[in-house]
Amino acid sequence: MNRIRKGDTVLVIAGKNKGQHGEVTRIDGDRVFVQNINMVKRHTKPNPQAQQPGGIVEREAPIHISNVMLYDLATGKGERVGRKTLGDGRKVRVYRSTGEVVDA
């Protein structure tokens, strides 16, 4: 069970976007793509077969998963995440500071 999943709100704790938070759109191994964070400009060639125009395209670049932490909307801070097994056998993620179950 991963500490960070697609759809989670995360806080960037290192790099040029430190202090910003956004939603995880994709996870690729140990890298995460966060919505509207770490935007880069790519120069692309036109591809007529895919009807893709050329030009400068702005898109999200990946961030290493160690440089983000789960953002708790209730407290407005980044929180560490642990795991807990409930009485019925389900494993859930919990915030380390409060022990509350992560709603995701």
C-alpha positions as CSV (number, residue, x, y, z in Angstrom):
1,M,0.0,0.0,0.0
2,N,1.6,3.3,-1.1
3,R,1.6,6.3,1.1
4,I,0.7,8.6,-1.9
5,R,-1.9,7.6,-4.4
6,K,-3.6,9.2,-7.5
7,G,-6.1,11.8,-6.4
8,D,-4.4,12.7,-3.2
9,T,-3.6,16.3,-2.4
10,V,0.2,16.7,-1.7
11,L,2.5,19.4,-0.5
12,V,5.8,19.9,-2.3
13,I,8.6,20.0,0.3
14,A,11.7,20.5,-1.9
15,G,12.6,22.1,-5.2
16,K,11.5,25.1,-7.1
17,N,7.8,24.7,-6.1
18,K,8.4,24.2,-2.4
19,G,5.4,25.1,-0.3
20,Q,2.8,24.6,-3.1
21,H,0.1,22.0,-3.0
22,G,-1.9,20.2,-5.7
23,E,-3.6,17.0,-6.7
24,V,-1.7,13.9,-7.9
25,T,-2.7,13.2,-11.5
26,R,-0.4,10.3,-12.2
27,I,2.2,8.1,-10.5
28,D,5.0,6.5,-12.6
29,G,7.2,4.4,-10.4
30,D,8.9,6.6,-7.8
31,R,7.8,9.8,-9.6
32,V,4.5,11.7,-9.3
33,F,2.8,14.3,-11.6
34,V,1.1,17.0,-9.6
35,Q,-1.6,19.2,-11.3
36,N,-0.2,22.6,-12.2
37,I,3.1,22.1,-10.3
38,N,6.5,21.8,-11.9
39,M,5.4,23.1,-15.3
40,V,8.0,23.0,-18.1
41,K,7.9,24.1,-21.7
42,R,8.6,21.5,-24.4
43,H,9.3,22.2,-28.0
44,T,7.4,19.6,-30.1
45,K,7.5,18.8,-33.8
46,P,4.3,18.6,-35.6
47,N,2.9,15.1,-36.2
48,P,0.4,15.1,-39.1
49,Q,-0.6,11.4,-38.5
50,A,-1.8,12.2,-35.0
51,Q,-3.1,15.6,-36.0
52,Q,-0.7,17.2,-33.4
53,P,0.4,20.7,-34.2
54,G,4.0,21.7,-33.4
55,G,5.1,24.5,-31.2
56,I,5.8,25.2,-27.5
57,V,3.7,23.0,-25.2
58,E,3.6,23.6,-21.4
59,R,3.1,20.5,-19.4
60,E,3.8,19.0,-15.9
61,A,7.1,17.4,-15.2
62,P,7.5,14.6,-12.7
63,I,8.6,15.1,-9.1
64,H,10.3,12.5,-7.0
65,I,7.9,10.9,-4.5
66,S,10.3,11.8,-1.6
67,N,9.9,15.5,-2.4
68,V,6.1,15.5,-1.7
69,M,4.1,14.7,1.4
70,L,0.4,14.2,2.0
71,Y,-1.5,17.5,2.6
72,D,-4.2,17.5,5.3
73,L,-6.9,19.9,4.3
74,A,-8.3,20.0,7.8
75,T,-5.1,21.4,9.4
76,G,-3.6,23.0,6.2
77,K,-0.3,21.3,6.8
78,G,1.7,18.5,5.3
79,E,1.4,15.3,7.3
80,R,3.3,12.1,7.6
81,V,1.4,8.9,6.8
82,G,1.3,5.5,8.6
83,R,-0.6,2.3,8.2
84,K,-3.1,0.7,10.5
85,T,-5.1,-2.5,10.4
86,L,-8.7,-2.1,11.4
87,G,-10.7,-4.7,13.4
88,D,-12.3,-6.1,10.2
89,G,-8.9,-6.7,8.6
90,R,-8.8,-3.8,6.3
91,K,-5.5,-1.8,6.0
92,V,-5.9,2.0,5.9
93,R,-3.6,5.0,5.8
94,V,-3.6,7.2,8.9
95,Y,-2.1,10.6,9.7
96,R,0.7,10.1,12.2
97,S,0.0,13.3,14.1
98,T,-3.7,12.8,14.7
99,G,-4.3,9.1,14.0
100,E,-7.2,10.0,11.7
101,V,-7.9,7.8,8.7
102,V,-7.0,9.4,5.4
103,D,-10.1,10.0,3.3
104,A,-9.1,8.9,-0.2
